[in-house]
């Protein structure tokens, strides 16, 4: 492949990784929202049903936060691999100067 094709592929991979980062951040926001709603329900509404519903929301929120953490770790690993590929090909596309 020529230089322009290499650069196009690397830029496309970087765009894909950035979209994965946005998805991870959305997942984290959703988890925090579910946790907050669950805690508000438990704190301000009485009764066993509300306590169970609040606990359910907190569990869903915790699960979403854990998923966001897993996605973050995979994202960081993929970024490192992309930077290594760029360095191997002799490009500095994503480097900050």
N, C-alpha and C positions, 0 to 999 in steps of 0.2 A: 504494500500500500504506500501511497505517497504521503507527504507531510500533511497536506490539507485534509485527507481522509482520516488520518490519525487524530488530528486536532478535532475534527467534527465528532468522531466517536467519543473522545474524551469529554468533550463539552456535553454531549448527549448523556453520558454516564453521570456527569456532575449534576445535570438538571434532574435526572431521575432520582439521585440521592437527595437533592434538595426537596423534591416532592415527598420523598419518604420522611424527611425531617418534619415537614408541615403536618403530615399524617400523624406522626408520633406526638407532636405538640397538641393536636386536636384531641387525641386519645387521652393525653394527660389532663387537658382542660375538662373533658367529659367526666373523667374519674374524680377530679376535684369537685365538680358540680354535684355529682351523685353523693359523694361523701358529705358535702355541706348540707344538702337537702335532708339526708338521713339524720344528721346530727340535730338539725333544726326540728325535725319531726319528733325525735326522741326527747329533746329538751322542752319544747313548748306544748306538745300535745300529750294528753294522758291516755292511759288505757293500754291493755296488753296488745290489742291490734295495732295501735300506732307504734308501740315499741317494736313489734315484729316488723312492721313496714319500714321503720327507720333503720333497723338493723339490716334488713334486706338491701336498702339503698347504700348503706355503708359498705356492705360486702361487695356489691357491684362496683362501687367506687374504688375500693381497694384493688379489686381485680383489674380494673381499667388502668390504675396507676402502675401496677406490676407489669401489665402488658406494655405500657409506654416505656417503662424501664428496660424491658427486653428489647424493644424496638430501638431505643437509644444506644444500647450496647452494640447491636448489629449495625446501626448507622455509623458509629465511630469506627468499627472494624472495617466497614466498606470504604469509608473515607481514607483510612490509612492505606488500604490496598490500592485505591485509586491514585493517591499521591506517590506510592511506590512505583506504580505503572508509569506515571508521568515522568518520574525521575529516571526510570529505566530507558524510556524513549528519548530522554533529553529535553523535555519540555518543562516549563514552569507556569502552567496555566493557572493553577489554584493557589500559588504561593503569593504571599503578601510581601511586597518589597518596601 
